Amino acid sequence: QVQLVESGGGLVQPGGSLRLSCVASGSIWNVYSMGWYRQAPGKQRELVARITGGGSTYYADSVKGRFTISRDNAKNTVYLQMNSLKFEDTVVYYCNLLTATSASLWGQGTQVTVSS
């Protein structure tokens, strides 16, 4: 069974940076992509960034130029470098793993708070 464990969330001032990490453990195979979603209270979970095994990336318009997703396949880890953080980036971020058979796995979430 695959488990996703996120880390790296916390409190940061506007304009600051954080790096989120997500480690996938367990019987990992047939992974198509890994990514990060976020969800504000009362809203749908939205895709922030995604990276395939081949390195192709996707970013939501709201984070383009500020966030960078990367992946270390040897460590089964995906990162989200978040720069120039804004108040509206304050939400819970979730790691996601998507298999080639469209199975979707989620981490427990990590809180990011941007506040002065």
C-alpha positions in Angstrom: 0.0 0.0 0.0 1.4 3.4 -1.0 1.5 6.2 1.5 2.1 9.9 0.8 3.6 12.0 3.5 3.8 15.8 3.1 6.1 18.2 5.0 7.3 21.7 4.7 4.2 23.7 5.4 4.2 26.5 7.9 3.9 30.2 8.5 5.6 32.7 6.2 5.4 36.4 5.5 4.0 37.7 2.2 6.8 37.6 -0.4 8.5 34.7 1.4 9.2 31.2 0.3 8.4 27.7 1.4 9.3 24.3 0.0 6.8 21.4 0.3 8.0 17.8 0.1 6.0 14.7 -0.5 7.5 11.3 0.0 5.8 8.2 -1.5 6.4 5.0 0.3 5.2 1.4 -0.1 4.7 -0.7 -3.2 5.2 2.0 -5.8 4.9 1.2 -9.4 3.1 2.4 -12.5 3.2 6.0 -11.4 2.0 8.4 -14.1 2.4 11.7 -12.3 2.7 13.4 -8.9 1.3 16.7 -8.1 0.1 19.3 -5.6 -3.5 20.4 -5.0 -4.8 22.9 -2.5 -8.2 23.4 -0.9 -9.6 26.4 0.9 -12.5 26.0 3.3 -15.8 25.6 1.5 -14.1 25.4 -1.9 -13.2 22.6 -4.3 -9.7 21.1 -4.3 -7.8 22.7 -7.1 -4.7 21.5 -9.0 -1.7 23.7 -8.3 1.0 21.8 -10.2 1.7 18.4 -11.6 4.8 16.6 -13.0 4.9 13.4 -15.0 7.5 10.7 -14.8 9.0 12.1 -17.9 9.3 15.6 -16.4 6.4 17.3 -18.1 4.9 20.0 -15.9 1.6 21.8 -15.5 0.9 24.9 -13.4 -2.3 26.6 -12.5 -2.3 30.2 -13.9 -2.4 31.6 -10.3 1.0 30.1 -9.5 2.9 30.3 -12.8 6.2 32.1 -12.4 6.1 31.7 -8.6 5.9 28.0 -7.9 8.1 25.3 -9.2 7.4 21.6 -9.1 10.2 19.0 -9.2 10.6 15.3 -8.7 13.3 13.0 -7.5 12.3 9.6 -8.9 15.0 7.8 -7.0 13.6 9.1 -3.7 10.0 8.8 -4.8 9.7 12.4 -3.7 8.0 15.5 -5.3 8.7 19.0 -4.2 6.9 22.3 -4.6 9.1 25.4 -4.3 6.8 28.3 -3.5 8.2 31.8 -3.9 6.6 35.2 -3.7 3.9 33.9 -1.5 0.7 35.8 -1.2 -2.1 36.0 1.3 -4.3 34.0 -1.0 -1.9 31.1 -1.0 -3.0 30.4 2.5 -4.7 27.0 2.3 -4.0 23.3 2.9 -1.9 21.7 0.3 -2.3 18.1 -0.7 0.1 15.8 -2.5 -1.4 13.5 -5.1 -0.1 10.5 -6.9 -1.8 9.3 -10.1 -1.1 5.9 -11.5 -1.2 4.8 -15.2 -4.5 3.1 -14.4 -6.0 6.3 -13.0 -5.8 5.4 -9.4 -5.5 8.5 -7.3 -3.8 8.6 -3.9 -3.7 11.6 -1.5 -1.5 12.7 1.4 -2.9 14.0 4.6 -2.3 17.7 3.7 0.0 20.4 5.0 -1.1 23.9 6.0 0.5 26.9 4.5 -0.2 30.2 6.1 0.9 33.5 4.6 0.6 36.3 7.1 2.3 39.4 8.2 
